């Protein structure tokens, strides 16, 4: 009887080990600022399906270039025709990850199209709950889709976030650059997402956003602080 119990115990331990080895990475995370597509879904800015409940779960094999990590139930993240709001940014952009379950990290990568614009080593260490990287976007302008990838070090998987940005903060490239105090600052656009510190011009004046905003008119909404005439 004792021999039988011992054999059963060994079998159970072996089965548990196999299940643990086969399970996906325990890590989960996504880019929260500027808001990624799944962050916009979670915030209710965009009408989305299941992804609005689990923005941290866009997980798939490494070396993909898709916004949904090829997960069918998150397919709307790949749909560029949905009118995703673009955050107005400069050529130096700081992105913040929220890691709801941390895991040893190989690296983080950032792509525009097929061009890798930045890479940061994770040194096979566990990251903090929030982590920021600053990337240089010189050489790019206007509306772009930035793909952020978190590569886990001890599995074959990665986590993916797509962030829609408007580099230079302009309103489509048809408005000439303002002069004087507003030089280099783009015109405010109701469809553009602005975060704290972003600048925009409106009605001949320069305005600074204090926090995340979209569609709130400078001069009429408290989120905007008047920075003076152009």
ABEGO torsion letter per residue (X at the ends): XAAAAAAAAAAAAAAAAAAAAABBBABBBBBAOBBBAAAAAAAGABBBBAAAABAAABBBBBGBABAAGGBAAAAAAABAAAGBBBBBBBABBBBBBBBABBBBBABBBBBBEABBABBBBAGGBBBBABBBBBBBABGBBEBBBBBBBBBBAABABBBBBBBBBBBGGBAGGABBBBBEAABGBBBBBAABBBBBGBBBBBGGBBBBBABBBBGBBBGABAABBBAEBX
